[in-house]
Amino acid sequence: MEGVVVLFGTETGNAEDLAEELGATLGEAGFEAEVVDMEEAEPGLLDGSRAVVVCTATHGDGELPIYSQDFYEALEDERPDLGGVMYCVCGLGDSAYPDFCAGGRIWSAFLSELGARELVERYEIDGDPEEDDVEGACEWVLKAAGRFAALTEERR
Ligand SMILES: Cc1cc2nc3c(=O)[nH]c(=O)nc-3n(C[C@H](O)[C@H](O)[C@H](O)COP(=O)(O)O)c2cc1C
């Protein structure tokens, strides 16, 4: 059974709720999914043994949620080689702000800079997630996890 870690960065709960939905969807599809708050995450979680799903809001002026910034900075300090890591990013934002979904873009760019491989294109949600946004995100994450499973199988 392939493992997936769903990391969320939130200030007001939307990304957390969505991350829980994604984790449950992955679990139902047979993946071993763990949902982790970036506030409690350590760089060692990105060890390549599991796919990484980043689910992050944007706050301030196009910035990462405050509670996720220490985790991001720990990775910036450590700069691990993420050559063996596969990931995908779901960004939550609001197009009323000039820097729409910047948090998701920041994570995509950073993980790929550290050598990780993006499984599927970023998924973005504008405003508080509605039912169809959540359904779309669940389909999206299953596609990413399916690709992860296929690539992992190829490497065996
Ligand atoms: C103070 C504040 C600043 C925000 N800044 C941005 C922003 O720069 N870009 C963006 O796309 N969304 C921005 N948002 C919208 C949030 O990213 C969006 O509401 C998201 O769903 C919140 O997720 P969370 O509940 O997980 O924190 C901002 C929201 C607030 C309250």
The ligand as an SDF file (V2000), in Angstrom:
LIG
                    3D

 31 33  0  0  0  0  0  0  0  0999 V2000
   -6.0210   38.6380    5.7940 C   0  0  0  0  0  0  0  0  0  0  0  0
   -6.1580   37.7540    4.5950 C   0  0  0  0  0  0  0  0  0  0  0  0
   -5.2440   37.8630    3.5650 C   0  0  0  0  0  0  0  0  0  0  0  0
   -5.3690   37.0730    2.4080 C   0  0  0  0  0  0  0  0  0  0  0  0
   -4.4700   37.2340    1.3860 N   0  0  0  0  0  0  0  0  0  0  0  0
   -4.6300   36.5050    0.2560 C   0  0  0  0  0  0  0  0  0  0  0  0
   -3.7320   36.6680   -0.8430 C   0  0  0  0  0  0  0  0  0  0  0  0
   -2.7980   37.4640   -0.8210 O   0  0  0  0  0  0  0  0  0  0  0  0
   -3.9450   35.9170   -1.9600 N   0  0  0  0  0  0  0  0  0  0  0  0
   -4.9740   35.0260   -2.0530 C   0  0  0  0  0  0  0  0  0  0  0  0
   -5.1150   34.3970   -3.0950 O   0  0  0  0  0  0  0  0  0  0  0  0
   -5.8330   34.8430   -1.0170 N   0  0  0  0  0  0  0  0  0  0  0  0
   -5.6920   35.5550    0.1230 C   0  0  0  0  0  0  0  0  0  0  0  0
   -6.5430   35.3580    1.1730 N   0  0  0  0  0  0  0  0  0  0  0  0
   -7.6670   34.4000    1.0150 C   0  0  0  0  0  0  0  0  0  0  0  0
   -7.3910   33.0530    1.7290 C   0  0  0  0  0  0  0  0  0  0  0  0
   -6.2580   32.4000    1.1940 O   0  0  0  0  0  0  0  0  0  0  0  0
   -8.6170   32.1550    1.5510 C   0  0  0  0  0  0  0  0  0  0  0  0
   -9.7180   32.7430    2.2190 O   0  0  0  0  0  0  0  0  0  0  0  0
   -8.3830   30.7490    2.0570 C   0  0  0  0  0  0  0  0  0  0  0  0
   -9.5190   29.9540    1.7500 O   0  0  0  0  0  0  0  0  0  0  0  0
   -8.1500   30.7460    3.5440 C   0  0  0  0  0  0  0  0  0  0  0  0
   -7.7590   29.4600    3.9100 O   0  0  0  0  0  0  0  0  0  0  0  0
   -7.5370   29.0350    5.4410 P   0  0  0  0  0  0  0  0  0  0  0  0
   -8.9120   29.0780    6.0860 O   0  0  0  0  0  0  0  0  0  0  0  0
   -7.0410   27.6240    5.3540 O   0  0  0  0  0  0  0  0  0  0  0  0
   -6.5830   29.9390    6.0830 O   0  0  0  0  0  0  0  0  0  0  0  0
   -6.4340   36.1480    2.3200 C   0  0  0  0  0  0  0  0  0  0  0  0
   -7.3410   36.0280    3.3670 C   0  0  0  0  0  0  0  0  0  0  0  0
   -7.2190   36.8130    4.4930 C   0  0  0  0  0  0  0  0  0  0  0  0
   -8.2280   36.6810    5.6070 C   0  0  0  0  0  0  0  0  0  0  0  0
  1  2  1  0
  2  3  1  0
  2 30  2  0
  3  4  2  0
  4  5  1  0
  4 28  1  0
  5  6  2  0
  6  7  1  0
  6 13  1  0
  7  8  2  0
  7  9  1  0
  9 10  1  0
 10 11  2  0
 10 12  1  0
 12 13  2  0
 13 14  1  0
 14 15  1  0
 14 28  1  0
 15 16  1  0
 16 17  1  0
 16 18  1  0
 18 19  1  0
 18 20  1  0
 20 21  1  0
 20 22  1  0
 22 23  1  0
 23 24  1  0
 24 25  2  0
 24 26  1  0
 24 27  1  0
 28 29  2  0
 29 30  1  0
 30 31  1  0
M  END
$$$$
